Amino acid sequence: MPSAFPSAVRLHRPSEYAAALKGRRIARGALFVVSSPRSVASGPARLGLVVPKRQVPLAVNRNAIKRVVREAFRLRRAGLPDGDWVFRMVSRPAPGSLTALKRQVRTEVDALLARIASC
């Protein structure tokens, strides 16, 4: 598996996000909810991210969270079932340093991806 994160494994269109968010909720953690469309997917595992400004006001923190989730997804993509997976942040992370934020996000995302892989 190449180490790149190509455009083909990302969600791009609002309709793709809407279908996943209206679909079933696969897993929930302290920060994220993972959703997937109800229809059967025929392509590779694809990632969508929703990190609202309301939950994470600083752009540098939002971008760091997205980078951490993308990297975790990239490393586990081969073991995930086919389909679209949208990670939506639903609660504010605990205040602290950027390093602590990244560590908290990575721990939760790894646990959620493990739960998805076992489905």
Helices and strands as residue ranges (DSSP letters): G 7-9, H 14-22, E 24-28, E 32-36, E 46-50, H 59-76, G 77-79, E 84-89, H 98-117
